[in-house]
Amino acid sequence: MTVLEHSGPGEVPDRELAGMADLGVAPVEQTAELADRRAAVAELGAALRELIDSAVTSEVPSDVLRDVAEQARRLSGSLAVVRRPPDHPSSVDDLRRGQRLFNPVVGPGNPLAPPMQVEASADGAVGTVTLGLPYEGPLTFVHGGISALLLDQIMGYATAAAGHPAVTGRLQVRYRTAVPLGRPLIVRGVVDDVLGVRVAVRGTIALAHDPDVALVEADGRFLVLRPEQAQRLFGRPSSATAPVESTVADPAT
């Protein structure tokens, strides 16, 4: 497989960004300071994932839980001193390059993300991931909504890799059998056909040691956006230009 992109720190093209180059979004200058901040974001994301995993598996006494909850509130206050508005990208993102460090599936800075590692090629996109107890649905198995989330992401990557970045128009998921927790998984997306502005995509989730046996399958229709549609959906108000100061006091002061 000839690799076109690999998900380093969130660098797989994000299909949500179709048409961003037409929206006046400038590329971000790649500096040592930016690289350091991205590394710090990824480090915090990894630490928070460890905390989430410990929280959902812990059976410590109630007084310990309450003590940890209070510590978590204090830490949240430290992070909330300077925040970006919802309609402004993070300072570590580069929309023109599709770098989204807080993507909920592949973003290393997002503690909700596993994160899935992705490689994209002219043949489609392949993700590798192992899901732990934070993603549990039925006992010992992955929640079905998480499977749909992974498939939506990988199928979107497949459209971008094929040269047709698009947004999800329809996603139909078939759950053939339960997806186990704690087992390495392969998530694949392949473009079947391009019908004007509609891209037909297939997706599967399988165990890494048995990649040809699908546990979950999906068929999707993704829609290629015209520039004016991308502007309407993803264009940002001109007032969204800078982070905002929070009224939350820094507990360290």
C-alpha positions in Angstrom: 0.0 0.0 0.0 1.4 3.4 -1.0 0.9 5.6 2.0 -0.2 9.2 1.2 -0.9 10.4 4.7 -0.3 9.1 8.2 -1.9 10.2 11.4 1.0 11.7 13.3 -0.3 14.5 15.5 -3.7 14.6 13.8 -2.4 15.0 10.3 -4.9 12.8 8.4 -7.0 15.0 6.1 -10.3 15.7 7.8 -13.3 15.5 5.5 -15.1 18.1 7.7 -12.7 20.6 6.2 -13.7 20.3 2.6 -13.4 23.7 0.9 -11.5 25.3 3.8 -8.9 26.6 1.3 -11.8 28.6 -0.3 -12.9 30.1 3.0 -9.9 32.4 3.4 -8.3 30.2 6.1 -4.6 30.9 6.1 -2.0 28.1 6.6 -0.4 28.0 10.0 3.4 28.7 10.2 5.2 25.6 11.4 7.4 26.9 14.2 9.4 25.3 17.1 7.0 26.9 19.5 4.0 25.4 17.8 5.6 22.0 17.7 6.3 22.2 21.4 2.7 23.2 22.2 1.4 20.4 20.1 3.6 18.0 22.0 2.3 19.4 25.3 -1.3 19.0 24.0 -0.7 15.4 23.1 0.9 14.8 26.5 -2.0 16.2 28.4 -4.4 14.2 26.2 -2.6 11.0 27.0 -2.6 11.8 30.7 -6.3 12.5 30.7 -7.0 9.3 28.9 -5.2 7.4 31.7 -7.3 9.3 34.2 -10.5 8.4 32.4 -9.5 4.8 32.2 -8.7 4.7 35.9 -12.0 6.5 36.7 -14.2 4.0 34.8 -12.3 0.9 36.2 -11.8 2.1 39.8 -13.4 0.5 42.8 -11.7 2.7 45.5 -13.8 3.9 48.5 -16.2 6.8 48.1 -14.1 9.3 50.0 -11.2 8.7 47.6 -13.5 9.3 44.7 -14.6 12.6 46.1 -11.1 13.7 46.9 -10.0 13.0 43.3 -13.1 14.8 42.0 -12.1 17.9 44.0 -8.5 17.7 42.6 -10.0 17.4 39.1 -12.1 20.6 39.6 -9.0 22.5 40.6 -7.1 21.3 37.5 -10.0 22.3 35.3 -9.9 25.8 36.7 -6.2 26.1 35.8 -7.0 25.1 32.2 -10.0 27.4 31.9 -8.1 30.7 32.5 -7.7 31.2 28.8 -10.2 29.5 26.4 -11.0 29.7 22.7 -14.5 30.4 21.6 -16.5 27.5 20.0 -16.4 29.1 16.6 -12.6 29.5 16.5 -10.0 26.8 15.8 -7.5 25.7 18.4 -4.1 27.4 18.2 -2.5 24.0 17.5 -4.7 23.2 14.6 -4.0 23.9 10.9 -7.3 23.7 9.0 -5.6 23.9 5.6 -3.5 20.8 6.4 -6.3 19.0 8.1 -4.4 18.9 11.4 -7.1 18.6 14.2 -5.5 17.6 17.5 -8.8 17.6 19.3 -10.7 15.4 16.8 -12.8 12.9 18.9 -11.6 9.9 17.0 -7.9 10.5 16.0 -7.0 13.7 18.0 -4.1 13.0 20.4 -5.1 16.0 22.5 -8.7 14.8 22.9 -9.1 12.5 25.9 -12.3 11.1 24.4 -10.3 9.8 21.4 -8.7 6.3 21.6 -6.9 7.8 19.4 -7.2 5.7 16.2 -4.1 5.7 14.0 -4.8 6.1 10.3 -3.0 5.5 7.1 -4.6 6.7 3.8 -3.8 5.7 0.3 -5.3 5.8 -3.2 -7.0 2.5 -2.2 -8.8 4.0 0.8 -8.0 4.4 4.5 -7.0 2.0 7.3 -7.2 2.7 11.0 -5.8 0.7 13.9 -7.1 1.0 17.4 -7.7 -0.9 20.6 -10.7 0.2 22.7 -10.7 -0.1 26.5 -13.4 0.1 29.1 -14.3 3.8 28.5 -15.9 2.6 25.3 -17.9 -0.3 26.8 -21.5 -1.0 25.8 -22.5 -4.5 26.7 -20.2 -6.1 29.2 -16.8 -6.8 27.6 -17.9 -5.3 24.3 -17.6 -2.0 22.5 -20.7 0.3 22.4 -22.3 0.2 19.0 -22.3 4.0 18.7 -18.5 4.0 19.0 -18.3 1.5 16.1 -20.4 3.9 14.0 -18.2 6.8 15.0 -15.0 5.0 13.9 -16.6 4.0 10.6 -17.8 7.5 9.9 -14.3 8.9 10.4 -12.5 6.2 8.4 -15.0 6.4 5.5 -14.6 10.2 5.4 -10.8 9.7 5.2 -11.3 7.3 2.3 -13.2 10.0 0.3 -10.4 12.5 0.9 -7.7 10.0 -0.1 -9.6 9.3 -3.3 -9.6 13.0 -4.1 -13.2 13.7 -3.2 -13.3 15.2 0.3 -16.9 15.1 1.4 -19.3 15.2 4.4 -21.5 12.4 5.5 -24.9 12.3 3.9 -26.0 8.9 4.9 -24.5 6.1 7.0 -26.0 2.7 7.3 -24.4 0.3 9.8 -24.8 -3.5 10.1 -23.6 -5.1 13.3 -22.8 -8.7 12.4 -21.3 -9.5 15.8 -20.2 -7.7 18.9 -16.8 -6.0 18.9 -14.6 -7.0 21.8 -12.9 -4.6 24.1 -9.1 -4.7 24.6 -8.4 -6.4 21.2 -6.5 -4.7 18.4 -8.9 -3.7 15.6 -8.6 -2.8 11.9 -11.0 -0.2 10.6 -11.2 0.2 6.8 -12.8 2.6 4.4 -13.0 2.1 0.6 -14.6 4.3 -2.1 -16.8 2.2 -4.4 -18.0 4.8 -6.8 -18.4 8.6 -7.4 -21.8 9.6 -8.7 -21.6 13.3 -9.4 -21.4 15.0 -5.9 -22.2 11.7 -4.2 -19.4 9.3 -3.1 -20.3 5.7 -2.3 -18.1 4.4 0.5 -17.8 1.0 2.3 -16.4 0.5 5.8 -15.6 -2.4 8.0 -14.3 -3.2 11.5 -12.5 -6.4 12.0 -10.0 -8.0 14.5 -6.4 -7.2 13.5 -5.5 -10.9 13.5 -8.5 -11.7 11.2 -9.0 -8.6 9.0 -11.1 -10.3 6.4 -13.9 -11.2 8.7 -16.1 -8.1 9.4 -17.6 -7.6 12.8 -19.3 -4.4 11.7 -20.0 -3.2 8.2 -21.2 0.2 6.8 -22.4 1.7 3.6 -22.3 5.4 3.2 -23.1 8.2 0.8 -20.9 11.2 1.3 -21.5 14.6 -0.3 -18.9 16.7 -2.1 -19.5 20.3 -1.2 -19.4 23.2 -3.5 -17.4 26.2 -2.2 -20.6 28.1 -1.3 -21.9 25.1 0.7 -18.6 24.8 2.5 -18.7 28.5 3.3 -22.3 28.2 4.7 -21.5 25.2 6.8 -17.9 25.9 8.0 -17.3 29.6 7.4 -16.5 31.4 10.7 -17.7 34.8 11.8 -15.0 37.5 11.4 -15.3 38.3 15.1 -13.8 34.9 16.0 -10.2 36.0 16.0 -8.7 35.3 19.4 -8.9 33.2 22.6 -11.0 34.7 25.4 -10.1 35.2 29.0 -12.1 33.1 31.4 -13.8 34.6 34.5 -12.6 31.5 36.4 -9.9 32.3 38.8 -6.7 30.4 38.7 -6.7 28.2 41.8 -2.9 28.4 41.9 -3.0 32.2 42.6 
